[in-house]
Every structure is written in structure tokens, then in C-alpha cells.
Amino acid sequence: MTTDLPARMLRLLSLLQTRREWSGTELAERLGVTTRTIRRDIDRLRDLGYPVEGTTGHAGGYRLASGTAMPPLILDDDEAIATAVALRTAAGHLTGMEETSLRALAKLEQVLPTRLRTQVAALQRTTATIGWETRGPRVDPELLGALAAACRDHETVTFDYTTRRGTSTARRAEPHHLVASGGLWYLLAHDTDRNDWRVYRLDRITHPATTRHRFSPRPVPGGDPAAYVADRIATAPARYRATATVHAPAETVRHRTGALPARIHPLDDATCTVDFATDHLPGIAQALAALDADYTLDADPHVTAYLRQTVERARHALDGEPAPGNGTNPVPAHAVSCPSCPRQ
């Protein structure tokens, strides 16, 4: 039974932060007090500035709502360390969120107890990351946070969406999962107007708005959100077609190239086909080089012309000869941010 008032208040606040809504009876059972005590403690939290709302329903309940300012969060030791490490990783890998992550990390480290600050500092000293420059569009942290909250709370959202052809349409959808792949973020949602699942790139979403309309989560086709999004990316239309028949096991090819599973099809234990369709010609050349195995290629004329040009440049470099021409590329490389983006 939690009899110490400060400890009980901290425990109550921690519980309110762990899920969307609690009934008074559930909170009373967790803290070992009466529902009357819970009501008084909720009033104390409100007096301290925490926006705790009462909810309607069969038994009523409480939830920690959005306020005019963010109140302090309660983290246990493991959560604090995990958050610090995640923020450090985000600062190096989440395009568009580097500065935001570093500011949050600085605030967290300032209030960490000495024992935890020492552990976090040790992790930072003994780990390193390699930051590659990305061509992808920068993610909007506010949009990412808003959609994550809508996924968590099962709240329908509306937004404008620009397709790969440049047309913009109004969408209303039930957001279920956010998936990151290849430097881009995708929203997996059930489009209510089309009554079907859709995958949306976050950099193409504008004017998002919540509707305060709750929905019951639907089972994702196949049961795996990441696999579903990967399959949609893999089967999306692309500017250039290229399919290789590779004399190597499918699993070996997947590890060497990082190709999406839906793009690799085993023919037997030692041979497979790989779909390298993309909007980015250099990407095809890089993927073929990563095969490290013999293969035959069925590809568009633009692809074969680009590959021949690449081979010719490599041959001249190996022979120590100057490359012919002025160094320009007669084949359009079309270096776009996403090799194959879902068609919406």
C-alpha cells in the first residue's frame, strides 16, 4: 500500500503517463488506496499544473491531456538511459531532427542523477556512428509526433496528400503504424473513403488534422506492418526496369544487397531472380556490384546504356587512361530521393 503522499503522487503521475486512460478503480488498485483518495490526488496534480481530464463512460476515468506547457515526465532509471541513447542515435540518423534531438538530450542530461549520467557518458564515449549524407526529404518532427500520437490513440486524421504524379487530394484515414525505410518515413493507414489500406510518405503529407473520432484498430494484412509496407514499396511502379538472374542463394543475395524480400524470388537452392526496378540508375549499378556473383540481366535500354558507360569508365581508370568525352553523363541518372515509392 502506498501511504507516503509524495511517493504516491509520483507513482500516480507515472501511471497516467503510461497509457491513454485509467479508470479510478484501476488506479486505486495499483496504488493500494480508495477511489476517494485517487480523486483527491488527481485534484492535487491539477493544482500543480498537470492537465488531468475526467472521462465519461461506464465507470468514468482519468487521462493526462495536452496542456499549454509540457509538464515534467517521470522516467525510471532504465527508461532514462534508453531515452538518452535513443536521442543521441536520432541526432545522428533522423534527417531533420538532429537539432531537436540534441536539445532534448541536453535537457535530459542536465537533470539525470550522477549515477545515470555516468552510464550515459560511458555509452557515448564508447560508441560511434557513421553519418552518411542523405538525399531524402527532411522529416517534419511536429508531423511525425502528431501522427505517432494519432496511431497510439486510434484517432482518425485528415490531410492533403501529393502523389508521385504531383496531384494533391484530401484524405481521411485511420492511422495504424509509422515505418521508417531508406531514410524516409511512411504512414500505414486505412483510408476510410477508399475503404482500403494505404501507405503514405510523410514528406508528401500536408495540413494534417485530428478529428477527435476514435476507431477500433484493424488487423494489418499479413500481421506485420513493416513487411506490408516493404511489399508495397517493392511492388510500386518505377522509371527503370532491371531484373537479374543471380547464381547465388536468395538469402545470400538479400544480405549482400539489402534488397526488400518481396523483390527476391528463389528459383532453386543456388539461383534466384532480383527485381532492381528504380528511378535511380546509379542505384542499379551499385546493387549489381554488391551481388559478388555471376548473373544475367534483363533491363531497359537506358539501364544497359548506363551500365556500359559505367564499365567503360572503370576500364579507363584501371588502364590509367583518360576517360573519353568531357565527363558528362549522356544517360539521365534521375537521382531521386526514393527508388520506389508507393503509388497512392
N, C-alpha and C positions, 0 to 999 in steps of 0.2 A: 504493500500500500504506500502511495506517495503522499507523505504528510508534510514534507518541507515545501513551503509555498514557492520560493524561488525555483527550486528544482522541478516542482510540478508544473510551473508556468513554462519553463524551458522545454520540458517534455511535451506539454500540450502544443506549444508552438511548433516543435519538431514534427509532431504527428500531423498537424494541419498542413505542413509543407510537403508531406509525402504523397498525398493523393488529393483528388479533386474535392471530395465531400465526405464528411463523417456525420453519423448520427450522434445525438447526445448520449445515447445508451452505449454505443461503441466506445466513445471517448471515456465515459465513466468506468467501463470495464477495464480499459487499458491502464488507466491511472489509479484504479482502486478507490474511487470516490463515488459520491452520489451525483445524479444528474443536476441536482440543485447546485452543488459545488462547481460543476462544469459551467453552469450558466454564470455564476459569479466570476469564475476565472476568465471566461470569454469577455465579460464586461471590463475586467482589468486589462486585457490585451487591447481592447478598443480604446481605453483611456490612454494607453501607451502609444497609440497611433497605428496599430495593426488593423487593417480593414477586414475584420471577420464578419461575414454576412450570415444571416439566418436563412435557411432554405425551407421551402414548403414541401409537402408530401405527406406520406402516411404517418411518419414519426417525426418529421422535421429534422433539421441537421444544421451543420456549420461548414463553411468553406472560407479559405483565405482568398479574398478577391484582390483585384488590381486596385491600387490606391494612387494618390497623387505623387507619392515617392516610394521607392522600394525600401521596405523595412529590412533590418538585419536578418541574414539567414543563419540557421543553426545547422552546423555540419559536425559529424563525429570525426575522429582522427583519420580513419581510412578515407572518408569522403573528402576531407580537406586535401589530403595528399593526392588523391585521384584527380580532383578538380585542378590543382596546381599543375600537375603533369599534363593534363588534357589541354589546359590553356597554353602551356609552353609549346605543345605539339601544334595546336591550332595556329599559334603565331607564326610557325614555320611552314604550315601546309595549307591553311584555309585561305584561298585567294580572296582578298577584300576584307579580311577580318584580322589582319596582323596587328594593326594598331589597337583595335578594340580588345583583342585578347591580351596584349601586353599591359594595357591599362588595368584590366580586371585582375591580371596576375599580380601587378604591383600592389593593388589594394588588398588582395588576399594575403600576400606575404607579409604585409605590414602588421596584420593582426594575428598571424599564426603564432602559437606558443613556441618557445625556443626549441623544444624537442622536435616539433614538426618542421620548423623552419630549417633545422639542421638536416633532416632527412630529405626535404625538397632540394636544398642546396647541393647535397651529395648526388642526388639524381641528375641535377643539371650539370654538375661538373663532370660526371662520368658518362654522360650520353651526348650524342651529337646527331644532327640531321643534315642531310644534303638538300638544299633548296633549289629546285630547278625552276627556271623561269617558265611560266605557263602562258599559253596564248589565249586561254579560255576567258570568258567574261567574268567580271568580278561579282561575287555573290553579295547581295544586299543583306547585311546582318539583321536588320529590322524585319525584312520579309521572311528570312529563314526562321527567326524566332516566332513570328506570328503564325506561320504555317505549322511549326512544331507544336505550338500550343493548341492549335485547332485539331491536329492529329490526336494529341493527348486527350483533349476534352470532347472529341467526337462532335465537333461543331461544323456545320455546313458553311462554306465560304463562297464568295463570288469574286471574280476577277476578269480582266481582259487578257486574252492570250494571243500572241502573234505566232502564226505557224511558220514552218520553214519556207513557205512561199511568200511570206510577207504580209498576209492578210490577218486582220485582227477581229476577233469575235468575243462576245461576252460569254462567260462560262459560269455555271453554278455546279459545285462539286462537293462530294463528301471526302475530305482528305483522310488517308489512312496511314501512309508511310512516306518518309523522306529517304532518298537513296542517293549516295554520292558515288560517282564513277567518272574516271578520266578527267578530273578537275572540274566537273560540272555537278550540279545538284538537280535531282529530279523529284517531283511530287507524284506519288501514285495515289490516284483518287478515283472515285466512282462518279462519273458525270451524270447528274440527275436528269438533264434534258435529253441526253442520248441514251440513258439507261444502260451504260456500258463502262468498263474500266478504261481509264486514260492515263498516259504518262506525260507530265508537263515539265518542260525545262524551266527552272526558276528564273533564269535570266530573260525569259520571254513573258513572264507574268508581270502585269502592271495593275494598279488600282485594286489591290486586294481588300476585301472587307468581310468581316464576320457577320453572321446573320442572327446569332443567338438561338438558332434552331439546332437542337441536338438530334443525332441519328444513331441508330444501332449499328455497330461495326459489322461489315460483311466479311465472309471468308475470302481471302485473296486467292485467285485461281492458282492451283498448284500448291498453295500453302506457304510459299516462300516469296516475300515481296522483292528481295534482291534478285532472285532468279527470274521472276516475272519481268522486272524492269530490264534486266540484261537481255532477255529474249526479245523484248520489244526493240531495244537498241540494235540488236544483231540483225533483225529482220526488216529494219527501216530501209527505205529507198536511198540510194547513193548515186553520186555523179559517175563514178568509175567502177567497172566490174572487173574482178580478178579472182579466179579460183585456181588453187594449186592442189595437185595430187602429190602428196608427200610420202616418201619412202621412210616413214618413221611411225612409231605408235602414236595414237591420238593423244594419250596422256603426256607423252614426251613433248609433242608439239605444243600442247597447251601451256606447259611450264616454260618452254623456250620463248614463246611469242606473247603470252599473256592474252591470247585471243579469247573472246567470250565463248563459253561452252556450246552455245547454240550454233556457232559458226564452224565447228569442227565435227566431221562425220567419219567415224572409222569404217574402212572398207574390209579390213581383216586385222589380225593382231599386229601387223607390221606396216600397214598403209592406211592413210586417211586423206580426206579432202578438207581444205580450209578455205572459207569464203573471206577474202580480203577486200570486199567492196567498201569504198570510202569516197569522201570528197577530197581527199588529201593524197596526191600522188607520192610525195616523199614517204608518207606513212607505209605505203605498199612496199616500196623498196626496202625500208627498214625492217618490216616484218618478214620479208622473204630472206633477208640476210640473217635474221635471227633463227631461221629454220635449222641451219647447220646440217642439212641433209639434202639428198638428191630429190628433185621434184620436176614435174611438168606443169606448164602454166597455160590456162585458157583465160585470155584477157582482152579488153578493148584495145583498139589501135593506139589510143592516147597512152594507155598504160605501157604497152610494149615499146612505143617510141621513147617514152621517158626512161624506161629501164635500159634500153640500148644506149641512150645518151649517158646515163649514169655509169654503165660499164665502160664506155669509151673514155670517159674522164678518168676512171680508175686505172685503165690500161696506160694512158698517157702519163699519169702520176707515177706508176710503177716503173715505167721505162725512162723516167726523167725527162720526158718531152713536154713542151708547152702544149696545152690543150688548144685545139683549133677554134677559130672564131673569136668573138670578143667576150666570151664568158657569160653571155646572156642565155636564158633558158627559153627555147622556142616552144616548149610544151608548157601549158599553163598548169602550175602546181596547185593553185587554189587552196592555199594554206588556211583552212577554216578552223574554227575552234573545236568543232565536234565532228569526228569522222562519220558518224552515222547517228542521226538524231531522230527520235520517234516522230512519226507523221501524225499530226493532230488535226 
